[in-house]
Amino acid sequence: MNWKVPFFDLVLGDEERKAILNVIDCNWLTSGPRIAEFEAKFSAMLGQNVGAVAVSSATAALHLSLLALRLGQDDEVIVPSLTFVACANAIRYVGAEPVFADITSEIDWNISAADVEAKITSRTRAIMVVHYAGYACDMHKLSGLAEKYGLLLIEDCSHSPRCAWKGRSVGTFGATGCFSFYSNKNMTTGEGGMIISGDPQLVERLRTLRSHGITTSTYQRFKGHAFGYDVPEVGFNYRLDEMRAAMGVAQLQKLPEITIQRKTRVQRYREFISNRLPQVRIPFLGRDEESSYHIFPVLLPGNEEVRNGILRAMADRGVQCSIHYRPIHTFTAYKGVAADVPITERVAPSVLTLPLFPTLSDAQIIEVVKALEDCLKEYNYSS
Ligand SMILES: Cc1ncc(COP(=O)(O)O)c(C=O)c1O
């Protein structure tokens, strides 16, 4: 498909190219100095005293978090249904049960602290929160609940590098924070992820679990810093490689600028849509300073059929849109899991995500809004 406006576009350049070529020149490809550099720079960005463990994806980060925190059979983890399926899948990987909580309101699509509290049972061990679209959850309320009921908090920060709640980086409130560097994320390594934690013992355990449960790395042995290893427990191969870590360091440097560029685009969308299409609602409107502006979802008028029709009609006009998300409890693999989430069920059929990336031009934004206006007219939802 030849899109006039694709859903996302990569911002890569000489910095990433040079970083990767430099790894090749250095002749060391795995778990070496670039991983250490990437981890150190990532944790420094968060401005808190946390350790960072680079992994192969955010899904691996979520899985290892649950494992390292010893979640398992008979445990319940409260999680939003309006998120990517990896959240619930990771809970299932360790044999625990996801319990779906609702979003806060029709304009705040983050997990509702009130509904989390209502869903706590004697089996609840953890709350997994997602900072949807790059807007921080109410960490004051959610941390308070975790403390009050003795629960673990796991933060899925896949949408939210450089996002803060009242000045403190998200990811640093929970037992762990999990980030994604998948190609459509705010910063990318192609595939990749990071786990952060303020607990040094947990960080060590995560490091071991990331590489088969082995206590020393090949690089440490190559350098003569270690001569053997033990395997205290069964781990996984969830390692990131040096090329990706080098690319991550280059991307990290660009992230402040990328975030500003995203913010400007979101502000333009908000301005145009508020003025021209009042029938379209914009979640998180007015949430400004501390967002990472990962995606730009809107709430359309009409039902699911209208939304699906508009998604296709936008594609016919050369504009690629997406949906974030089909609620997890509606997928076949999660059929039968109870989900009392009325606001999610009201909102999800009308969610449409418009294209957003740092180099999206003003002309493209106008093109998207004009296309949306025409599509709404087609479905008799003119302003
Ligand atoms: C909210 C959320 N969680 C988890 C993931 C999984 O990320 P990864 O592809 O790095 O495993 C994604 C990726 O799209 C996501 O959006």
The ligand as an ORCA input file, in Angstrom:
! r2SCAN-3c Opt
* xyz 0 1
  C       1.429     -1.583     26.194
  C       2.383     -2.558     25.582
  N       2.894     -3.545     26.344
  C       3.759     -4.446     25.848
  C       4.151     -4.396     24.533
  C       5.095     -5.441     24.008
  O       6.274     -4.876     23.543
  P       7.365     -5.770     22.779
  O       6.939     -5.826     21.346
  O       8.638     -4.994     22.951
  O       7.382     -7.078     23.414
  C       3.663     -3.386     23.692
  C       4.074     -3.335     22.297
  O       3.394     -2.933     21.405
  C       2.746     -2.441     24.230
  O       2.244     -1.470     23.476
*
